[in-house]
Amino acid sequence: MALAPADDGGITRRVDARRTGTKIAAVVPCHNESPTVADVVRSLREAVPGIEVYVYDNNSTDDTAEAAKQAGAIVRREAARGKGNVVRRAFADVEADIYVLVDGDGTYDASRTGEMIDLLRDGPYDHVLGVRTEISDTAFRPGHTFGNKLFNRLVGRIFGARVDDMLSGFRVFSRRFVKSFPAVSREFEIETELTVHAMNLRVPQEQVKIGFRDRPDGSESKLRTYHDGWRILWLIAELARHERPLLYHGAVTALLLFAGLALGIPVVSEFAETGAVPRLPTAVLSSSFVILALIALVAGLILDGLRRTRREQGRLAYLNLPCPPHDAGRAP
């Protein structure tokens, strides 16, 4: 996927959702974002006239809901804490042809929304990912750049597709992507789940560089570097077990077989020379490892067959929904 260049200022392209029957909705998850949410809402409405902006207030203790409402957003509340819970609720409740997902912290250049929507329709694509490009040297917190690159490479290797910013919170989706997305994550690992879902269904998708800036004064990040990093890593392992069972169980099989052979070869060699098995416990342990390895391999083969069936069903459900509208709605 080629990356379109970043534009660090100004509205690069407007999409007028009012000109046609195309319904475009933006979902903005928020927890204590009163200093920034109004600017995000205004930027979205300026970039895409006629867009419906849904701000989901996730247990805020400040004036996030009021600021969003005054800026023209539709405010809804999600009591279950976590960005994943917000996305799950919003994707179930909001009906639209095209969906925009962007954080309410003001760090993303929301004026590029129109360009991302046009790119989605031109494909037509089901997923356009906004790849963050730092406008300032301090936009990313220490360690986040390295962690993001590490996760990108890990997910790319496991699931077999390139991604340049799997943790980005700025994306545009088609209806068929949103309504086929199971959304089981609860917190910030939702971006990982979105990325893997796109890879598994092999949906047409594209990436575009988006300006990424520091949080303004008075705005505080909700990320917990190590806590969220471990949750993302754990989710990757769970998704690998669930979506790549033959790879996962094959690795377990290799480890068990290696342990069995390492213990068993000396026993077999000694038996060949002496005709006796003086280290019977070692022989039993070695045999147990080999048996467990065969069980893991068979389990992997069975689960891989079930995964194939499940993926075919998911693909058919995805195909039951229309592709993104791509022939109208542009500003003249």
One Martini backbone bead per residue (centre of mass of N, CA, C, O) as a GRO file, in nm:
protein
  332
    1MET     BB    1   0.090   0.040   0.027
    2ALA     BB    2   0.064   0.352  -0.053
    3LEU     BB    3   0.168   0.673   0.052
    4ALA     BB    4   0.036   0.956   0.121
    5PRO     BB    5   0.089   1.265   0.180
    6ALA     BB    6   0.132   1.506   0.402
    7ASP     BB    7  -0.081   1.758   0.568
    8ASP     BB    8  -0.036   2.027   0.808
    9GLY     BB    9  -0.260   2.215   0.661
   10GLY     BB   10  -0.566   2.246   0.604
   11ILE     BB   11  -0.819   2.196   0.372
   12THR     BB   12  -0.785   1.973   0.111
   13ARG     BB   13  -1.089   1.839   0.125
   14ARG     BB   14  -1.429   1.830   0.030
   15VAL     BB   15  -1.729   1.666   0.158
   16ASP     BB   16  -2.070   1.657   0.051
   17ALA     BB   17  -2.330   1.487   0.211
   18ARG     BB   18  -2.587   1.663   0.097
   19ARG     BB   19  -2.596   1.591  -0.222
   20THR     BB   20  -2.671   1.307  -0.115
   21GLY     BB   21  -2.753   0.986   0.031
   22THR     BB   22  -2.495   0.995   0.180
   23LYS     BB   23  -2.389   0.857   0.487
   24ILE     BB   24  -2.195   1.031   0.735
   25ALA     BB   25  -1.997   0.912   1.015
   26ALA     BB   26  -1.870   1.012   1.334
   27VAL     BB   27  -1.647   0.869   1.577
   28VAL     BB   28  -1.591   1.003   1.923
   29PRO     BB   29  -1.392   0.916   2.162
   30CYS     BB   30  -1.440   1.010   2.522
   31HIS     BB   31  -1.214   1.120   2.803
   32ASN     BB   32  -1.160   1.406   2.911
   33GLU     BB   33  -1.198   1.639   2.632
   34SER     BB   34  -1.275   1.953   2.667
   35PRO     BB   35  -1.024   2.110   2.524
   36THR     BB   36  -1.079   1.947   2.215
   37VAL     BB   37  -1.359   1.844   2.100
   38ALA     BB   38  -1.468   2.095   1.953
   39ASP     BB   39  -1.247   2.111   1.733
   40VAL     BB   40  -1.301   1.833   1.612
   41VAL     BB   41  -1.593   1.880   1.530
   42ARG     BB   42  -1.543   2.128   1.347
   43SER     BB   43  -1.346   1.994   1.150
   44LEU     BB   44  -1.542   1.780   1.044
   45ARG     BB   45  -1.770   1.980   0.946
   46GLU     BB   46  -1.584   2.133   0.745
   47ALA     BB   47  -1.481   1.887   0.574
   48VAL     BB   48  -1.797   1.756   0.615
   49PRO     BB   49  -2.070   1.843   0.507
   50GLY     BB   50  -2.328   1.662   0.685
   51ILE     BB   51  -2.205   1.536   0.909
   52GLU     BB   52  -2.222   1.294   1.170
   53VAL     BB   53  -2.141   1.359   1.508
   54TYR     BB   54  -2.027   1.116   1.747
   55VAL     BB   55  -2.010   1.155   2.091
   56TYR     BB   56  -1.848   0.942   2.328
   57ASP     BB   57  -1.907   0.936   2.663
   58ASN     BB   58  -1.654   0.796   2.892
   59ASN     BB   59  -1.685   0.892   3.197
   60SER     BB   60  -1.679   1.187   3.239
   61THR     BB   61  -1.570   1.474   3.470
   62ASP     BB   62  -1.629   1.688   3.265
   63ASP     BB   63  -1.724   1.904   2.972
   64THR     BB   64  -1.744   1.725   2.715
   65ALA     BB   65  -2.047   1.708   2.638
   66GLU     BB   66  -2.104   2.016   2.619
   67ALA     BB   67  -1.887   2.090   2.410
   68ALA     BB   68  -1.993   1.902   2.187
   69LYS     BB   69  -2.282   2.014   2.165
   70GLN     BB   70  -2.202   2.311   2.093
   71ALA     BB   71  -2.046   2.204   1.820
   72GLY     BB   72  -2.273   1.975   1.697
   73ALA     BB   73  -2.301   1.716   1.847
   74ILE     BB   74  -2.377   1.383   1.914
   75VAL     BB   75  -2.453   1.269   2.237
   76ARG     BB   76  -2.312   0.988   2.397
   77ARG     BB   77  -2.318   0.706   2.628
   78GLU     BB   78  -2.057   0.500   2.794
   79ALA     BB   79  -2.006   0.309   3.079
   80ALA     BB   80  -1.799   0.130   2.964
   81ARG     BB   81  -1.475   0.115   3.005
   82GLY     BB   82  -1.336   0.196   2.700
   83LYS     BB   83  -1.272   0.213   2.366
   84GLY     BB   84  -1.383  -0.063   2.276
   85ASN     BB   85  -1.669  -0.020   2.394
   86VAL     BB   86  -1.738   0.223   2.219
   87VAL     BB   87  -1.705   0.096   1.937
   88ARG     BB   88  -1.905  -0.131   1.974
   89ARG     BB   89  -2.151   0.052   2.022
   90ALA     BB   90  -2.135   0.237   1.770
   91PHE     BB   91  -2.137   0.012   1.545
   92ALA     BB   92  -2.427  -0.081   1.634
   93ASP     BB   93  -2.595   0.207   1.631
   94VAL     BB   94  -2.470   0.325   1.379
   95GLU     BB   95  -2.596   0.458   1.068
   96ALA     BB   96  -2.407   0.408   0.761
   97ASP     BB   97  -2.188   0.426   0.479
   98ILE     BB   98  -1.973   0.606   0.636
   99TYR     BB   99  -1.684   0.589   0.853
  100VAL     BB  100  -1.547   0.773   1.130
  101LEU     BB  101  -1.238   0.744   1.324
  102VAL     BB  102  -1.168   0.963   1.608
  103ASP     BB  103  -1.005   1.127   1.827
  104GLY     BB  104  -1.064   1.381   2.097
  105ASP     BB  105  -0.750   1.515   2.140
  106GLY     BB  106  -0.631   1.683   1.875
  107THR     BB  107  -0.380   1.522   1.718
  108TYR     BB  108  -0.544   1.513   1.463
  109ASP     BB  109  -0.600   1.589   1.117
  110ALA     BB  110  -0.934   1.638   1.045
  111SER     BB  111  -0.914   1.793   0.763
  112ARG     BB  112  -0.853   1.501   0.604
  113THR     BB  113  -1.127   1.351   0.578
  114GLY     BB  114  -1.213   1.403   0.283
  115GLU     BB  115  -0.973   1.255   0.153
  116MET     BB  116  -1.032   0.974   0.281
  117ILE     BB  117  -1.312   0.939   0.158
  118ASP     BB  118  -1.232   0.958  -0.139
  119LEU     BB  119  -1.042   0.716  -0.130
  120LEU     BB  120  -1.253   0.507  -0.053
  121ARG     BB  121  -1.431   0.553  -0.313
  122ASP     BB  122  -1.221   0.521  -0.545
  123GLY     BB  123  -1.146   0.227  -0.530
  124PRO     BB  124  -1.299   0.077  -0.351
  125TYR     BB  125  -1.282   0.089  -0.004
  126ASP     BB  126  -1.289  -0.028   0.352
  127HIS     BB  127  -0.995   0.099   0.436
  128VAL     BB  128  -0.855   0.392   0.595
  129LEU     BB  129  -0.532   0.479   0.704
  130GLY     BB  130  -0.387   0.691   0.945
  131VAL     BB  131  -0.061   0.791   0.925
  132ARG     BB  132   0.155   0.905   1.145
  133THR     BB  133   0.295   1.246   1.136
  134GLU     BB  134   0.514   1.444   1.271
  135ILE     BB  135   0.512   1.788   1.352
  136SER     BB  136   0.656   1.716   1.618
  137ASP     BB  137   0.902   1.578   1.832
  138THR     BB  138   0.663   1.540   2.083
  139ALA     BB  139   0.410   1.371   1.996
  140PHE     BB  140   0.557   1.132   2.097
  141ARG     BB  141   0.609   0.923   2.329
  142PRO     BB  142   0.827   0.763   2.496
  143GLY     BB  143   0.858   0.452   2.311
  144HIS     BB  144   0.623   0.451   2.093
  145THR     BB  145   0.774   0.424   1.827
  146PHE     BB  146   0.907   0.152   1.884
  147GLY     BB  147   0.648  -0.008   1.958
  148ASN     BB  148   0.499   0.035   1.691
  149LYS     BB  149   0.708  -0.097   1.503
  150LEU     BB  150   0.706  -0.371   1.642
  151PHE     BB  151   0.404  -0.435   1.599
  152ASN     BB  152   0.399  -0.409   1.294
  153ARG     BB  153   0.596  -0.641   1.235
  154LEU     BB  154   0.454  -0.867   1.391
  155VAL     BB  155   0.180  -0.856   1.244
  156GLY     BB  156   0.291  -0.885   0.956
  157ARG     BB  157   0.417  -1.168   0.998
  158ILE     BB  158   0.166  -1.325   1.105
  159PHE     BB  159  -0.065  -1.196   0.881
  160GLY     BB  160   0.063  -1.103   0.592
  161ALA     BB  161   0.073  -0.771   0.626
  162ARG     BB  162   0.106  -0.444   0.576
  163VAL     BB  163   0.185  -0.198   0.839
  164ASP     BB  164   0.249   0.147   0.964
  165ASP     BB  165  -0.018   0.204   1.185
  166MET     BB  166  -0.194   0.011   1.401
  167LEU     BB  167  -0.244   0.257   1.638
  168SER     BB  168  -0.431   0.425   1.496
  169GLY     BB  169  -0.716   0.672   1.551
  170PHE     BB  170  -0.743   0.715   1.219
  171ARG     BB  171  -1.040   0.626   1.034
  172VAL     BB  172  -1.193   0.467   0.742
  173PHE     BB  173  -1.518   0.322   0.663
  174SER     BB  174  -1.721   0.089   0.569
  175ARG     BB  175  -2.007  -0.072   0.628
  176ARG     BB  176  -1.902  -0.368   0.583
  177PHE     BB  177  -1.684  -0.348   0.793
  178VAL     BB  178  -1.840  -0.268   1.050
  179LYS     BB  179  -2.070  -0.508   1.027
  180SER     BB  180  -1.814  -0.737   1.040
  181PHE     BB  181  -1.721  -0.639   1.324
  182PRO     BB  182  -1.690  -0.777   1.644
  183ALA     BB  183  -1.570  -0.632   1.886
  184VAL     BB  184  -1.391  -0.750   2.175
  185SER     BB  185  -1.257  -0.518   2.277
  186ARG     BB  186  -1.206  -0.271   2.552
  187GLU     BB  187  -0.959  -0.099   2.473
  188PHE     BB  188  -0.669   0.008   2.303
  189GLU     BB  189  -0.671  -0.272   2.131
  190ILE     BB  190  -0.872  -0.208   1.896
  191GLU     BB  191  -0.670  -0.141   1.666
  192THR     BB  192  -0.563  -0.427   1.635
  193GLU     BB  193  -0.832  -0.559   1.559
  194LEU     BB  194  -0.885  -0.392   1.305
  195THR     BB  195  -0.630  -0.478   1.150
  196VAL     BB  196  -0.678  -0.789   1.155
  197HIS     BB  197  -0.950  -0.789   1.016
  198ALA     BB  198  -0.849  -0.678   0.745
  199MET     BB  199  -0.647  -0.910   0.694
  200ASN     BB  200  -0.840  -1.159   0.708
  201LEU     BB  201  -1.047  -1.048   0.480
  202ARG     BB  202  -0.898  -0.891   0.258
  203VAL     BB  203  -0.944  -0.599   0.228
  204PRO     BB  204  -0.968  -0.313   0.074
  205GLN     BB  205  -0.682  -0.092   0.122
  206GLU     BB  206  -0.543   0.214   0.272
  207GLN     BB  207  -0.289   0.473   0.300
  208VAL     BB  208  -0.234   0.786   0.495
  209LYS     BB  209  -0.086   1.069   0.569
  210ILE     BB  210  -0.089   1.221   0.903
  211GLY     BB  211  -0.103   1.464   1.111
  212PHE     BB  212   0.086   1.487   1.430
  213ARG     BB  213   0.025   1.621   1.750
  214ASP     BB  214   0.019   1.777   2.024
  215ARG     BB  215  -0.112   1.828   2.304
  216PRO     BB  216  -0.274   2.049   2.457
  217ASP     BB  217  -0.318   2.245   2.698
  218GLY     BB  218  -0.495   2.048   2.947
  219SER     BB  219  -0.421   1.777   2.812
  220GLU     BB  220  -0.457   1.422   2.884
  221SER     BB  221  -0.329   1.124   2.873
  222LYS     BB  222  -0.459   0.770   2.879
  223LEU     BB  223  -0.204   0.633   2.848
  224ARG     BB  224  -0.038   0.311   2.931
  225THR     BB  225   0.235   0.192   2.826
  226TYR     BB  226   0.268  -0.096   2.965
  227HIS     BB  227  -0.020  -0.187   2.994
  228ASP     BB  228  -0.104  -0.153   2.691
  229GLY     BB  229   0.126  -0.319   2.570
  230TRP     BB  230   0.047  -0.592   2.701
  231ARG     BB  231  -0.239  -0.605   2.584
  232ILE     BB  232  -0.153  -0.608   2.289
  233LEU     BB  233   0.031  -0.857   2.301
  234TRP     BB  234  -0.191  -1.050   2.401
  235LEU     BB  235  -0.379  -1.012   2.159
  236ILE     BB  236  -0.189  -1.114   1.943
  237ALA     BB  237  -0.170  -1.400   2.061
  238GLU     BB  238  -0.476  -1.461   2.047
  239LEU     BB  239  -0.509  -1.411   1.740
  240ALA     BB  240  -0.306  -1.624   1.653
  241ARG     BB  241  -0.457  -1.864   1.781
  242HIS     BB  242  -0.731  -1.803   1.626
  243GLU     BB  243  -0.613  -1.727   1.313
  244ARG     BB  244  -0.323  -1.918   1.354
  245PRO     BB  245  -0.327  -2.232   1.453
  246LEU     BB  246  -0.098  -2.372   1.294
  247LEU     BB  247   0.127  -2.186   1.382
  248TYR     BB  248   0.092  -2.206   1.687
  249HIS     BB  249   0.092  -2.526   1.712
  250GLY     BB  250   0.356  -2.563   1.560
  251ALA     BB  251   0.535  -2.431   1.774
  252VAL     BB  252   0.459  -2.623   2.002
  253THR     BB  253   0.546  -2.880   1.858
  254ALA     BB  254   0.847  -2.809   1.825
  255LEU     BB  255   0.914  -2.782   2.127
  256LEU     BB  256   0.825  -3.067   2.216
  257LEU     BB  257   1.000  -3.226   2.015
  258PHE     BB  258   1.272  -3.119   2.105
  259ALA     BB  259   1.252  -3.219   2.397
  260GLY     BB  260   1.212  -3.521   2.330
  261LEU     BB  261   1.476  -3.559   2.166
  262ALA     BB  262   1.681  -3.457   2.376
  263LEU     BB  263   1.600  -3.692   2.578
  264GLY     BB  264   1.584  -3.956   2.380
  265ILE     BB  265   1.852  -4.005   2.227
  266PRO     BB  266   2.032  -4.108   2.462
  267VAL     BB  267   1.849  -4.350   2.529
  268VAL     BB  268   1.862  -4.490   2.252
  269SER     BB  269   2.169  -4.512   2.238
  270GLU     BB  270   2.200  -4.685   2.496
  271PHE     BB  271   2.019  -4.918   2.398
  272ALA     BB  272   2.192  -4.992   2.145
  273GLU     BB  273   2.448  -5.073   2.323
  274THR     BB  274   2.301  -5.244   2.589
  275GLY     BB  275   1.975  -5.315   2.600
  276ALA     BB  276   1.907  -5.079   2.801
  277VAL     BB  277   1.692  -4.878   3.051
  278PRO     BB  278   1.801  -4.695   3.313
  279ARG     BB  279   1.626  -4.420   3.215
  280LEU     BB  280   1.304  -4.434   3.247
  281PRO     BB  281   1.195  -4.146   3.315
  282THR     BB  282   1.317  -4.016   3.060
  283ALA     BB  283   1.165  -4.189   2.855
  284VAL     BB  284   0.880  -4.106   2.944
  285LEU     BB  285   0.915  -3.803   2.903
  286SER     BB  286   0.987  -3.812   2.605
  287SER     BB  287   0.725  -3.952   2.510
  288SER     BB  288   0.533  -3.733   2.613
  289PHE     BB  289   0.633  -3.505   2.433
  290VAL     BB  290   0.568  -3.643   2.162
  291ILE     BB  291   0.266  -3.681   2.211
  292LEU     BB  292   0.201  -3.380   2.258
  293ALA     BB  293   0.293  -3.291   1.978
  294LEU     BB  294   0.080  -3.451   1.819
  295ILE     BB  295  -0.166  -3.321   1.952
  296ALA     BB  296  -0.102  -3.028   1.867
  297LEU     BB  297  -0.110  -3.082   1.563
  298VAL     BB  298  -0.401  -3.185   1.544
  299ALA     BB  299  -0.532  -2.935   1.667
  300GLY     BB  300  -0.433  -2.741   1.448
  301LEU     BB  301  -0.576  -2.878   1.207
  302ILE     BB  302  -0.864  -2.852   1.313
  303LEU     BB  303  -0.866  -2.540   1.368
  304ASP     BB  304  -0.800  -2.463   1.071
  305GLY     BB  305  -1.065  -2.569   0.954
  306LEU     BB  306  -1.251  -2.388   1.127
  307ARG     BB  307  -1.131  -2.119   1.034
  308ARG     BB  308  -1.210  -2.144   0.740
  309THR     BB  309  -1.513  -2.154   0.787
  310ARG     BB  310  -1.537  -1.886   0.943
  311ARG     BB  311  -1.418  -1.706   0.716
  312GLU     BB  312  -1.628  -1.769   0.501
  313GLN     BB  313  -1.868  -1.658   0.664
  314GLY     BB  314  -1.755  -1.371   0.696
  315ARG     BB  315  -1.737  -1.311   0.393
  316LEU     BB  316  -2.039  -1.346   0.328
  317ALA     BB  317  -2.136  -1.124   0.520
  318TYR     BB  318  -1.975  -0.897   0.381
  319LEU     BB  319  -2.110  -0.941   0.087
  320ASN     BB  320  -2.409  -0.851   0.180
  321LEU     BB  321  -2.281  -0.576   0.158
  322PRO     BB  322  -2.225  -0.281   0.035
  323CYS     BB  323  -2.037  -0.081  -0.123
  324PRO     BB  324  -1.902   0.205  -0.149
  325PRO     BB  325  -1.984   0.503  -0.242
  326HIS     BB  326  -1.834   0.641  -0.579
  327ASP     BB  327  -2.029   0.876  -0.759
  328ALA     BB  328  -2.071   1.087  -0.513
  329GLY     BB  329  -2.038   1.396  -0.308
  330ARG     BB  330  -1.871   1.609  -0.435
  331ALA     BB  331  -1.708   1.879  -0.458
  332PRO     BB  332  -1.672   2.123  -0.711
   0.00000   0.00000   0.00000
